[in-house]
Amino acid sequence: MYGVERKAFPVNLPVSYQDFILIFIPKNLTFFSSHTQGYFMEASCVFLHIAIRLLKFEDGSLFFIPLFFIYIFIVIGNLIVCFAVRMDTNLHNPMYNFISIFSFLEIWYTTATIPKMLSNLISKKKTISMIGCLLQMYFFHSLGNSEGILLTTMAIDRYVAICNPLRYSSIMNPRLCAQLSAGSCIFGFLVLLPEIAWISTLPFCGPNQIHQLFCDFEPVLHLACTDTSMILVEDVIHAVAIILSVLIISISYIRIITVILKIPSIGGRRKAFSTCAAHLCVFVMFYGSVSLMYLRFSATFPPVLDTAIALMFSVLAPLFNPIIYSLRNKDMKIAIKKLLCPQKMFTTSSG
């Protein structure tokens, strides 16, 4: 731990709409000395101050409406997917069960960040407490971890279905599917608890400015008045988890594609590809943006690019997921039509 200069931080900071800036301002500062009379701050109430940088417009309300409608679409779209799977008995199988759980997680994944973004776009007082910041990090990344594990589970499910179809129903039985689904969520939430608990004990000081849309590990850790070598350890842990998941999914799909190409009929190959296409698109979108964000180590990107990458995996990926699953899957489209237009479907089937 190194010494920190004793100084006061202004509460009323000028708001510049030139960048997403997260400014932590400790309300009550407690100083005490160590062997070297170094000081550090104990933040009992830390505030988050956000200034918006979007195409250099100075009115954040310009972006409130589009982001609001995107959020509503994400929530409604994923709810429709969930209900369509639950209501249609033809979709009561492991693949669609995983899709419905993934869609449910997407709703909460976006809810962890977008509502706060919306309030910051129109509010003059753009603040969040330290506890709020830690909770945002915990739920956002826990839900993201759960989704990543679930995507890996879905890849294994497709591997068994295509590479070992005769044993699929016995291997992917309802009990195992329930265990995999519950395990993905439980592990995703438990694995981050030690990390969040450790961050909550750190002293914060310094410039109190980070460039990000929401509370995230690396920007927050850069504010800590302690040995920053732990940031590299955090990067390595995140990188290993991401690379391991990507490797499992990639190996599964390499094997799947090899088997599909051996199918003699064109119709059979097309049907096999169609069952995997949606999941493959979601996998590329999710892990592509996450890799850009968390697999760069010491490399630095311009603030605009950082913002674009953060928007990609926190807003755009969840936006396209219900579209991909509904448009790329014939059975899902039929189930959604039954859910939204039950009378019309009844009339059609009767006629």
C-alpha positions in Angstrom: 0.0 0.0 0.0 1.3 3.4 -0.9 0.6 6.8 0.7 -2.1 9.0 -0.7 -1.9 12.8 -0.5 -4.5 14.2 1.8 -6.9 16.4 -0.3 -10.5 17.4 -0.6 -12.6 16.4 -3.6 -15.2 18.8 -4.9 -18.7 17.6 -4.8 -20.2 19.9 -7.5 -18.1 19.0 -10.5 -18.8 20.6 -13.9 -20.7 18.3 -16.2 -19.0 17.9 -19.6 -20.8 15.9 -22.2 -17.6 14.8 -23.8 -17.3 11.3 -22.4 -18.9 8.7 -20.2 -17.1 9.6 -16.9 -17.7 7.8 -13.7 -16.5 10.0 -10.8 -16.4 8.5 -7.3 -16.7 11.1 -4.6 -16.3 9.8 -1.0 -18.7 11.5 1.3 -17.0 10.7 4.6 -13.2 10.3 4.5 -11.4 8.6 7.3 -7.6 9.0 7.4 -5.2 7.1 9.6 -1.5 6.5 9.5 0.5 3.3 8.9 4.2 2.8 9.5 5.0 5.3 6.8 2.2 7.8 7.7 0.5 6.9 4.5 -3.2 7.9 4.2 -6.1 6.2 2.5 -9.8 6.8 2.3 -12.6 4.7 3.7 -15.6 5.5 1.5 -18.8 5.1 3.4 -20.8 6.6 0.6 -19.3 6.7 -2.9 -21.1 8.5 -5.7 -21.0 7.8 -9.4 -21.1 10.9 -11.7 -21.7 10.3 -15.4 -21.4 12.7 -18.3 -22.6 11.5 -21.6 -20.6 11.3 -24.8 -22.7 10.4 -27.8 -21.9 11.9 -31.1 -21.1 15.2 -29.3 -24.7 16.0 -28.6 -25.0 17.9 -25.4 -28.6 16.9 -24.7 -28.6 13.4 -23.1 -32.4 13.3 -23.5 -31.9 12.8 -27.3 -30.7 9.3 -26.6 -33.2 8.5 -23.8 -36.1 7.6 -26.2 -34.1 5.2 -28.5 -32.5 3.5 -25.5 -35.8 3.3 -23.7 -37.5 1.6 -26.7 -34.5 -0.7 -27.1 -34.8 -1.8 -23.5 -38.6 -2.3 -23.8 -38.1 -4.4 -26.9 -35.4 -6.5 -25.2 -37.7 -7.2 -22.2 -40.9 -7.9 -24.3 -39.0 -9.8 -27.0 -37.3 -12.1 -24.5 -40.5 -12.6 -22.5 -42.3 -13.6 -25.7 -39.6 -16.2 -26.3 -39.9 -17.5 -22.8 -43.7 -17.8 -22.9 -43.7 -19.3 -26.4 -41.5 -22.1 -25.2 -43.5 -22.7 -22.1 -46.9 -22.6 -23.8 -46.1 -24.8 -26.9 -45.7 -28.4 -26.0 -43.8 -29.0 -29.3 -41.0 -26.9 -27.8 -40.7 -28.9 -24.6 -37.2 -30.3 -25.3 -33.7 -29.5 -23.9 -32.7 -27.0 -26.7 -35.7 -24.8 -26.3 -35.6 -25.1 -22.5 -32.1 -23.7 -22.6 -33.2 -20.9 -25.0 -36.1 -19.9 -22.7 -33.7 -19.7 -19.7 -31.2 -17.7 -21.6 -33.9 -15.3 -22.7 -35.0 -14.9 -19.1 -31.4 -14.2 -18.0 -31.1 -11.6 -20.8 -34.0 -9.6 -19.3 -32.2 -9.2 -15.9 -28.8 -8.9 -17.6 -30.0 -5.6 -19.3 -32.0 -4.5 -16.3 -28.7 -4.4 -14.2 -27.4 -1.5 -16.4 -29.9 0.1 -18.8 -32.3 1.6 -16.3 -29.4 3.4 -14.6 -28.2 4.6 -18.0 -31.6 5.9 -18.8 -31.8 7.8 -15.5 -28.4 9.3 -16.1 -29.4 10.5 -19.6 -32.2 12.8 -18.2 -31.1 13.4 -14.6 -29.0 16.4 -13.5 -27.8 14.5 -10.5 -26.0 11.5 -12.0 -25.1 9.5 -8.9 -25.0 6.0 -7.6 -23.9 4.8 -4.1 -20.8 2.6 -3.6 -23.1 -0.3 -2.6 -25.2 0.4 -5.8 -22.0 0.2 -7.8 -20.9 -3.1 -6.3 -24.3 -4.6 -6.7 -24.4 -3.4 -10.4 -21.0 -5.1 -11.0 -22.1 -8.3 -9.2 -25.5 -8.8 -10.9 -24.3 -7.7 -14.4 -21.3 -10.0 -14.4 -23.0 -12.9 -12.5 -25.8 -12.9 -15.1 -23.2 -12.6 -17.9 -21.3 -15.6 -16.4 -24.5 -17.6 -16.2 -25.3 -16.8 -19.8 -21.8 -17.8 -20.9 -22.0 -21.1 -19.0 -25.5 -21.7 -20.5 -24.2 -21.0 -24.0 -21.5 -23.7 -23.4 -24.2 -26.1 -22.2 -26.3 -25.4 -25.3 -23.3 -26.2 -27.5 -22.8 -29.5 -25.8 -26.5 -30.2 -26.2 -26.3 -29.6 -29.9 -23.2 -31.8 -30.1 -25.0 -34.7 -28.5 -28.1 -34.2 -30.6 -26.2 -34.2 -33.9 -23.2 -36.4 -33.2 -25.0 -39.0 -31.1 -28.7 -38.7 -32.0 -29.7 -42.3 -31.0 -28.7 -41.7 -27.4 -29.8 -38.0 -27.2 -33.0 -38.6 -25.3 -31.3 -40.8 -22.7 -28.3 -38.6 -22.2 -30.1 -35.2 -22.2 -32.9 -36.3 -19.9 -35.1 -33.8 -18.0 -33.2 -34.3 -14.8 -29.8 -33.6 -16.3 -31.2 -30.6 -18.2 -32.7 -29.2 -14.9 -29.3 -29.8 -13.2 -27.4 -28.1 -16.0 -29.7 -25.1 -16.0 -29.7 -24.6 -12.3 -25.9 -25.3 -12.1 -25.2 -22.6 -14.7 -27.1 -20.0 -12.7 -25.8 -21.0 -9.3 -22.2 -21.2 -10.4 -22.5 -17.9 -12.3 -23.6 -16.1 -9.1 -21.3 -17.8 -6.6 -18.1 -17.5 -8.5 -18.1 -13.7 -8.3 -18.8 -13.4 -4.6 -15.2 -13.5 -3.4 -14.1 -10.9 -6.0 -16.9 -8.5 -5.1 -16.2 -9.0 -1.4 -12.5 -8.2 -2.0 -13.3 -5.1 -4.0 -15.6 -3.8 -1.3 -12.7 -3.8 1.2 -10.4 -1.7 -1.0 -9.6 2.0 -0.2 -10.4 4.3 -3.1 -8.7 7.6 -4.0 -6.9 9.3 -6.9 -8.5 11.1 -9.9 -11.8 9.4 -9.2 -12.6 9.3 -12.9 -13.2 6.2 -15.0 -14.4 6.0 -18.6 -17.2 3.4 -18.8 -20.9 3.2 -19.2 -21.4 1.3 -16.0 -19.5 0.1 -13.0 -16.9 -2.5 -14.2 -14.0 -4.3 -12.6 -11.0 -2.7 -14.3 -12.0 0.9 -14.1 -13.0 0.6 -10.5 -9.8 -1.2 -9.5 -7.7 1.5 -11.1 -9.1 3.9 -8.5 -7.9 1.8 -5.6 -5.1 3.1 -3.3 -3.4 -0.2 -3.2 -1.1 -2.5 -5.2 -2.6 -2.5 -8.8 -0.9 -5.7 -9.7 -4.1 -7.5 -8.6 -5.7 -6.0 -11.8 -3.5 -8.2 -13.9 -4.6 -11.2 -11.8 -8.2 -10.3 -12.4 -7.5 -10.0 -16.1 -5.9 -13.5 -16.2 -8.9 -15.1 -14.3 -11.4 -13.5 -16.6 -9.4 -14.4 -19.7 -9.0 -18.1 -18.6 -12.8 -18.4 -18.1 -13.6 -16.7 -21.4 -11.0 -18.7 -23.4 -12.1 -22.0 -21.8 -15.8 -21.4 -22.7 -14.8 -20.4 -26.3 -12.7 -23.5 -26.7 -15.4 -25.8 -25.6 -18.0 -24.2 -27.8 -15.6 -24.0 -30.8 -14.5 -27.7 -30.5 -18.2 -28.7 -30.2 -19.2 -26.9 -33.4 -16.1 -28.1 -35.3 -17.2 -31.6 -34.5 -20.9 -30.8 -35.3 -20.0 -29.2 -38.7 -17.8 -32.3 -39.6 -20.7 -34.6 -38.9 -23.2 -32.4 -40.7 -21.1 -32.4 -43.9 -21.2 -36.2 -43.9 -25.0 -36.2 -44.1 -25.8 -37.4 -47.7 -29.0 -35.4 -48.4 -29.0 -31.7 -48.9 -32.3 -31.4 -47.0 -30.8 -33.2 -44.0 -27.7 -30.9 -44.0 -29.9 -27.8 -44.2 -32.1 -28.9 -41.3 -29.1 -29.8 -39.1 -27.5 -26.4 -39.9 -30.7 -24.5 -39.1 -30.9 -26.0 -35.6 -27.4 -24.7 -34.8 -27.4 -21.4 -36.8 -29.2 -19.3 -34.2 -27.1 -20.5 -31.3 -23.9 -20.0 -33.3 -24.9 -16.4 -34.1 -25.6 -15.6 -30.5 -22.3 -17.2 -29.5 -20.3 -15.1 -31.9 -22.1 -11.9 -30.9 -21.8 -12.5 -27.2 -18.3 -13.9 -26.9 -17.0 -11.6 -29.7 -17.9 -8.4 -27.8 -16.9 -9.9 -24.4 -13.5 -10.9 -25.8 -12.8 -7.5 -27.1 -13.6 -6.0 -23.7 -11.8 -8.5 -21.4 -9.1 -10.1 -23.5 -6.9 -7.1 -24.1 -4.9 -7.0 -20.9 -2.6 -3.9 -21.0 -3.8 -2.8 -24.4 -5.8 0.5 -24.3 -8.6 1.6 -26.7 -9.8 5.1 -27.4 -12.8 6.1 -25.2 -15.2 6.0 -28.1 -14.2 2.5 -29.0 -14.5 1.4 -25.4 -18.0 2.9 -25.3 -18.9 1.1 -28.5 -17.7 -2.3 -27.3 -19.5 -1.8 -23.9 -22.7 -1.0 -25.8 -22.3 -4.0 -28.0 -22.3 -6.6 -25.3 -24.6 -4.8 -22.8 -27.3 -3.5 -25.2 -26.9 -4.6 -28.8 -26.3 -8.4 -28.2 -29.4 -8.7 -25.9 -31.4 -6.7 -28.6 -30.6 -9.1 -31.4 -31.0 -12.3 -29.4 -34.8 -12.6 -29.5 -34.7 -11.5 -33.2 -32.2 -14.3 -34.1 -34.1 -17.0 -32.2 -37.4 -16.0 -33.6 -36.4 -15.5 -37.3 -33.9 -18.3 -37.6 -36.1 -21.0 -36.2 -39.3 -22.3 -37.9 -40.7 -24.0 -34.8 -40.1 -20.9 -32.7 -41.9 -18.7 -35.3 -44.9 -21.0 -35.2 -45.0 -21.0 -31.4 -44.8 -17.1 -31.3 -47.6 -16.9 -33.8 -49.7 -19.2 -31.6 -48.9 -17.1 -28.6 -49.7 -13.7 -30.2 -52.5 -14.7 -32.5 -54.2 -17.8 -30.9 -57.6 -17.1 -32.5 -56.1 -16.9 -36.0 -54.1 -20.1 -35.5 -57.2 -21.9 -34.3 -59.2 -20.7 -37.3 -56.5 -21.7 -39.7 -56.1 -25.2 -38.1 -59.9 -25.7 -38.1 -60.3 -24.7 -41.8 
